[in-house]
Amino acid sequence: MRLCIVSETWSPDINGVAHTLSRLSYELNRQGVPVDVIRPRPRSAGNAIGINRELQVQRFALPGYTDVQVGLVRPATLRRFWRKHRPNIIYVATQGPLGWAARQAARQLNIPLVAGWHTNFDHYCEDYGVNWLASTTRRYLRYFHNGCDLTLVPTHQQAKALQDQGIRDVHVLSRGLDGEHFSPAHRDPSLRQRWGVSEHQPVALYVGRLAAEKNLTLLHESLQAMREVRPDIAQIIVGDGPARAQLEKALPDAHFTGFVGQESLARHYASADLFIFPSLSETWGNVVAEAMASGLAVVAYEHAASAELISSGHNGVTVPAGNSAAFQQAAVELCQHPADYARLGRVARLRALEQSWTSIAEQFLNYLHQAQEAHHAPASACRIRSS
């Protein structure tokens, strides 16, 4: 197997897509699968770690959202690269300009192509006030993915949604977790002291981008309501983004850390008690699994990773997607019962530890082999049956 991954984001970018691809490529290398990468030129010059071969293309940062970038390249450039270093199969992780060019070049060279669904772009249209673009975006995505041999999504919920939109050959590939890195063992009394928190004082944590698509209004309202019933509760916000200044004004007593490194992030999780996550924009949401592995009780919508991993009342608390009143009430109720959130956190870790990156990488390889077989099968043969 010679695999080429095409993505408009890669480590050290801080987002779920880059994290997932980094872990997948690491596990594939361990299993003896060389991985080539095509990505935009990084802000700081350098090559991706642990990669067999790399092609960097022109980078273009989105106006008003400079942390998000796309890659600009002509399909002819990719054809030349792949003629010289032909892969057995291509995995396209993003559907932007770079992904589109890769789709075109792969089809022209008759190379099997698998696409990932890592971002809900149609949801972003609503979050950024351009609802009129949502239907056009869905049509584009349907056309994009139906030109691939197979599409991989992280949840069964997402698979059904895409199938309902007319996207074919959709299969579920979950996400893994490093249960040693994210662990209650990393609880750090000195970090809690820096937050001004005593040993038994509750800490509510949020980790993620501070941007419109993360439903930050509900985060603000929920944390405020929790403070009203538990005046001693500490509020820790890990992450950064265009909405940070506005949220800092709304939550003057909260501690904002900005982005933190992976080692520090593990300590932040383990040193908290509850994880409050109101976002509906995720396709998975690595932070939910990381919080669970760290022994935190999670309050979230029944969506993405939360829908797959949390049995409400058993190892966390979920409410129906979009019911903001129920979400706020769940957060307020839970923060008043330390024994309950401690119990939920202990059971949450056990569930999160089932998400092994090694097994996810093996399943990914199986899908790649299936896509190769389907691509090279006679036209009259049946397509891979959708999950």
N, C-alpha and C positions, 0 to 999 in steps of 0.2 A: 504494500500500500504506500503510494506516494501522494500525500495530501497537500493542497495549497489552500490556506485560509485567506479570505479577502474581507477586510473590515476597515471601517472608517474610524475606529478607536482601538487602542491597544495599550497595555500597561507601558508606562506608569499612569496613564489616564485613570481618574478615580470615578468609576461608574460600574454598574453591574455587568455590562457587556464585556468591557476590558477584563474584569475579574474572571468572568466565566471562561473566556477564550484563553487567558493565561493559564488557568488551572487545567483546562482540557489539553492544551498543547504540552504542558508539563507531564501530565499522565500519559499522553500518547508517546512522548519521548521515552518515558520509562518502559513502555511496552514495545519499543523498537520501531516506532513509526516516525519517519522523518517528516517534519512540517515546514513548508515554505509559507511565507507571509507576504501579502501585499497590503500596504497601509499608507495613509498620508505621512508625509515627512514630519517627524515629531518636533515640538518646539525647541527641545534641547537635542542637539545632534547626537546620534548614537544608534546602535542596532538593537533589535529585540533580543532578549536573553533566551538562550536555549533553542534557537530557531536554526533550521538547516540552511535556508536561503531566504533573502528578503529583497523585495522591490519597494522602494519608497516613491510616492507620487506627490504631486503638488498638493499643498494643504490650503484650504480656504475656511476661515472662521466665519460662522454665521453672524451677521450684523445684530448687535444688541444681545448676543448670547455667545460671547467669544470663547467660552469653555467648550462649546460644541463645534466640531470641525467636520468637513467633508473632504473627500479626495477627488481631485480633478485629473482625469487621464483619458486619452483616446483609446478605444478598443484595439486599434492597431498596435499600440505599445504593449498591451497585455498579450496580444497574439504573438508578438515577437518573443516576449519573455517565455511564454508557454511552449512555443515551438522549440526553444532552446532547452527548457527545463520542463518537459511535459509531465504533468501530474496524472495519476490515475483518476482522481476526482477532485472537485473544487467545492469548498464550503464557503458560501457567501453569507456573512453575518449581518450585513446592513444593506438597506435598499436605497441608499442615496446615489449620487452620481457615480461613485466608484463601484458600488454594487451593480448598478445598471450596466456600466461598461464591461464589468466582469461577466455578467450574464450574456451580453451580446458576443463577447469574444469566445466564451466557452461553447456557446451554441454553434458558432462558426467553425470551431475546431472539433466539434463533436466530442467534447469531454463531458462526462457525467457531472451533474451539478445538483448540489443540495443547498437549500436555503434555510437559514435560521430566522425565527421570529423572536427578536429580543426587545423590541420597542413597539408600543401601541401608538403609532403616529396619528391615527385618526382621533384618539383620545386627546392628544396634544393640541389638535385643532380647536377643540372645545375649550381647553384650558387657556389658550392664548387668544380667545375671542375671534377666531376665524372659522366658525362653524360651517360657513358656506364652502370651505375647502374639504370638509370631512368626506363627503360622498365621492368627490374626485379622487381623494387620497385612497379610499377603499377600492375604487375601480383600478387605479394604478397598481395597488398592492396585489389585487387578484390577478391582474395580467402578469405582473412580475413573478409571482409564485407559481402560477400555472405553467410558466415556461421552464420550471425546474423539475427535476425528477422526483423530488421529495422535499417536504417542508417539515422542519422540526420545531415544536413549541414546548414550553416547559410544563404545562398543566393540561389536564383533561378538559377543564373548563374552557381554556383558550382553544383547544383543538375543535371542540364543538362549535364555538363561535366562528372560527374560520371556515369550517365546513358549511355552516349555515350561510356564509357569505359567498359560497361557490368556489372556495379554494380546495383543490384536490390533493390527494396523497399526503395527508397531514398525520404526523406521528408525534408521540409524546417523548421528549427527552428531559428528564428532571434536572435538577442542579445538585451538585455535591457540597460537601462541607468538611472542613478540617476541624475535627472535634478536639484535637489537642491544643490547637491555637486558640479556638474560642471555647473557653472552659471557665467554670466558677473558680478553678484553682488560681486564676489570675486576679482575683479580687485584691484590691490594693488600698489598705488603710491610709497610706500617705496621700494617695490621690483624693480620697474622700475628705481628708483633712484640708487639702487645698480648696476643695469645694465648700468648706465650712460645715461639713456634715458629721454628726456624731455616729457612733457605731450602729445604733438602732433607728436612726432617722431615715425615712423612706426617700428614695431617689427615683424620679421618673425621667426616662431617657428617650430621646429621639435621635436617630442617625439617618442622614440622607441629605440630598441636595435641598437647598433652600430656594425653591423656585415654584412658580404658580401651579405646576402640574402635581405637586405633592400635597395639595389640600391643606395648606398651612393655616387657613382661617379656622378650620376645625381643630387643628393642633393647638392653636392659641386659645380657642374657647374651651377646649377640654382641659388644658393645663390650668387655666384660670379657675374653672369649676372645681378641679381637684384641690387647688390651693384654698378655696373657700371652706371645704370640709376638712382638709388637712393642712392647716397654716404652716406646719413645719416641713412640708414636702419640698425637696430640692428639685429643680428643673435643669436638666443638662441637655444642651442642643449641640450635637456633633455634625458638622457639615458646613457648607458655604454655598453661595449662589446669589443671584440678583435680588432675591427677596430678603436677604439677611438684615439689612438696615431697618426695613419695615417691621420685621418680626422682633428685632431687638427693642424697638420702641413699644411694641405691644406687650412684650414680656420683660419689663425692666429688671425683674429679680432673677431671671434665668441666667445660667452660665453658658456662654457661647464659646466653643472651642475652635471653630473653623475646622478645616480638614485635619485629620491626624493620621499618622503612619499606622501600619498594620499592628505593630506590637503595642502601641499606645491604645489603638482601638479595642484590642482584646481586653485591656485593663479597664477601659471605660465601660464596656458592656458588663464585665464581671463585677464592677464596683457599684452598679445600679441595682434596682429592685424590680422596676416595672418598665416595659417598653411600650411606648404609645406610638402607633403607626397608622395614620388616617388616609394614606395615599391609596388611590385607585388607578394610578397610571402604570403600575408595574406589570410586566408579563410574568415575573417571578418574585423578585424582592429578596435578594440575598440577605439583607439586614434582618429579616424576620427569622430565618434559619440561624443566623449568627447569634441573635439575641436568645433564641431558645436554647442553643448549645451552651450559652453562657449562663444558663440557669435563671433566665428572666421570665416573668409572666408577661405575655404579650396581649395587648388589646389592639385588635385590627378588624378591618372589614373581612367578610368571608369572600376573599378574592385572592387570586394568584397563589403564592406560597402558603398564605394563611389558610386558604380553602383546602390545600393538599395536606398540610401538616398538622393543623390544629383541630382537635375535637373539643368544641367549646364546653368549658366547665371541667374538662379533664386535664388538658395540658396548655390551656390558654383561654382567651375569651374572644369570640368573633361575633359580629352582628351582621345582618343583611347589608349587602353593598348599597351605599348611598343613604342609609338611614342615619343621618348625623345625630339626631336626638338619642337614638339607641346607643350610638358609639360613645357620646359624652356621658350618658348615664352609666354605661358599663365601666368606663374609666373611673368615674366618681365612686361607684360602689366598690370596685376592687381595691382602690387605694386606702380604704378604711379598714381593710381586713388583712393584716400582715400574715397571719397563718395561712390564709387562702392563697395569697400571691406567692408565698414561699413554696407551698405545696405544688401549685401549678408550674412554677419554675423548675422544680426537681423533675417532674414528669416530662416537661417540655424538652429537657436535655436528652432524655432517653429516646424520644422520637426523632430529634434532630440528628442523633448519632447514626441513624439508619441511612443517612444520605452520604454515601461514600463516593468520593471522586473517582476512585479506581473502578467501581462498578459502573458509574456513569460513562466513563471513557470507553469501557468495553461495550456498553450498549450503543454508544455513538459509532464505534467501529462497525458493529453489526448493521446499523442503518446505512452506513456508507457502502458496505458490501451489497446490501439489498438494492440500493440505488444504482450501483454499477450493473447488477444483473438486469434490472428493469430497463436501464438505458440501452443495453446491448441486445435485449430480447427482440424477437421479431415484432413488427408493428401490430400483428394480430394477437400477440400474447396479452394476457390480462395485466393490468397495472397492479402495482403493490396495493394490497388492500389497506384502506385507511384505518387508523386506530380509532 
